[in-house]
Amino acid sequence: MFSNFTASQLVALRCVLDRVIPGDDLTPGAGEAGGAEYIDRLLGAFNFDPPQIWAGGPTSGRRGGAAAFDHWIEMGEWEKLAWRTRIDQWSLVYEAGLLALGDDFVELSPDQQTERLKQTSTEFRSVLYEHGCESLYGDPIYGGNRDAKAWQAIDYRGDVQPEGYTDQEVSAP
Amino acid sequence: MTGSVTGNDCDVVVIGSGPGGATAAHILSSAGWNVIVLEKGRNHLLELTEPYGPMGHFSNDEIKFTRRHFLGPDPITEPRTFRRSESDGDRFLTGHVNSLPSTVGGGGVHADGKLPRFREVDFSLRSELGGVEGADVVDWPLEYSDLEPYYAEAEELVGVAGEAGNPFAAWRSSPYPMPPGADMYGSLLSGAAALRHGLHPYRAPTGVNSVPYDGRPACNNCGFCAFYGCPIEAKGDPVALLRRALNTGRCQIIPEAYVHEITTDTSGKKATGVRYLDLRAPVDNPGGPPVHEIRSDYVVLAGGAFETPRLLLRNGLGNSSGLVGRNLMFHFQTMVAGGFPERLWGASRGRSVTHLHDDHIVGDKAQDVAANGAGLPWLRGGIVEHGGAAGPILESLSYGSNQHHAASMRASALRERLWVFTMQGEDLAQPNNRIDLDPSVRDAWGFASGRVTYRPHRHEIATSDHVAPILESVLRDAGAEWTAVSTSPPTNENDPHPAMGHAPVSYHIMGTARMGDSPESSVVDPSGRLWDIDNVIVADSSVFPTSTGYGPTLSLVALAARATRLAVGDPLPPTAPAKP
């Protein structure tokens, strides 16, 4: 699959995501769970038709119903313009951020990585953090949250249609 | 339908397909009128060909609904601006400001459907309670009894589940069409504590099916309610109304149709139709989007209280009073969160909010004392929603980058162990609070963006300051280990980083084309038409003279039903309280 990043950039992105939203023995880090792939897919959304911005519905198939989340929703002409604009801006932010992290980022000690991260722009750190959170705790269809492990770690079922919850599950402790 | 045409294309053009426009489309098409609904946003709600089934675009997907502008408007193509007063200069910030969904179904799509009625006193605040210095408190030009038949109709059409459990509720001519749905566990805790504090919690009237209704299924408690389109159509508003309109065979809905002009005859006193941009054309279409014109006998303006005044101001229409865009009101939101030792599941199961209480609207001696202390004649709060928190992405964003992020998420102090009271506090009308046209920010099509100029009256802040500690105390009694208060807008505007941002986050937007008894003091007449152009009906919350402390949707649906029934000469007969 076409990627917006070089292989070494993807490795660096995985590494920095695990530094920004680290995992532990129960929860994967954002990089470990596929955060770099999430970002890559977002920046490359327009390599697909329809663009992979909005997953389909109404059901993922995990709780019954059809597996329809991969029926990506068609975008309007002006929505495409807005999203191309947004993605172009993010691409520049990531390019500059990865440059500032340096080719040797993955080889640095954790303390050195933290120092290097401080040298990136506030905008890069902010976008990286937001996308990291989305990737880790969003639906796996978008490329992150691999095997829904982050959801399992927090005891969260994610999408539940068409099953839903019983009245008892809503009203009882 | 392209370009100039002779004769009229339809009886009425409805601008906007949200709850107000959908109601108008239903009533007018049912009365035999030919209706064209123009919607600026895209259609994800229902197929526009028979049998008008669901499109299947709605899903339990936090990314799509909360992170990716799925329901619009996208602030890149449609920026809005905000300032607190002229002393902020032309604007304080640009981007996402009170951006209700711009999509077929409008704000009804993302709302969790809490649909209370107003009370009798809400229609006569000025004469019953008196004015407040610095605010323009007025009576409505109609009474609760005038609207009651239409409230009953609105509840029937949308499908409201509820019960007679609120001791302060206004009289009703008929019972709710459905019993209430399942109580959320957290609301049982907060409700019991509220009772112990002498408050009067009740099951919230909710436009979500508790049993199969009108061909749509009962809600299955998926938890993706507030801010989400319903994947199974258990929410009635607005799909029920739009589908009924389409089923008459006399209604057409055109999405991606951006009305930029209401056309008038040479006198300027009659609307002749509209012109709109066809946003379905490619963005590089030479000369911009194609412009289409529709000629009609009537125009219904239902773009919401932000877009409706923006269109009128851009066209210089309906504004002989100078009041278009003025008296902008939101609800002053006071959010009191409590952290519990155990999981309440409020973030992931049920209808987001299942209980309300009205006590801070009704008031008591302590509230009178607080008013006195603030130098105000009275204080009026709003409904308090007993509700859960949001999804895991939002929670995850709130922790910031740190070593304990994973452990914090598992502990879920800010999601599954959180319970939140949200008071929708009454916001007093002030003429300087307004929507106008930004002097230089433009949307993607070159039209001046809407600009909010808004600063709360001290009544709202005094009310919030009085009620917040009460709500904290109730949450503690319910079992919360800690509580925290935030408001939108901030009570201290010098706070550089207010928790909820500087601009009001409320999507309850009202008052920008107020209804009244005279053309000098109002924009819309008591029957819902522009004083200046009597074949334009305004069918959204722009017409509200006061904000009340209740969610606006059911009332704007009832007003839209009344205005359009009056237009077709088929008003509902007066009603009387049902016998117990």
Interface residues (C-beta under 8 A of the other chain):
Chain A: V20 I21 P22 G23 D24 L26 T27 G29 I53 W54 A55 G56 G57 P58 T59 S60 A68 F69 I73 G76 E77 W78 E79 K80 L81 A82 W83 T85 R86 R125 Y129 E130 C133 E134 L136 Y137 G138 D139 Y142 A150 W151 A153 I154 D155 Y156 R157 G158 D159 V160 Q161 P162 E163 G164 Y165 T166 D167 E169 V170 S171 A172 P173
Chain B: R42 H44 P54 G56 H57 F58 S59 N60 D61 E62 I63 K64 R67 R68 H69 F70 G72 D74 I76 T77 G181 A182 D183 M184 Y185 L188 C219 N220 N221 C222 G223 F224 P231 I232 E256 L279 R280 A281 P282 V283 E342 R343 L344 W345 S348 R349 G350 G391 P392 I393 E395 S396 L397 G400 S401 Q403 H405 A406 A407 M409 R410 S412 E416 A444
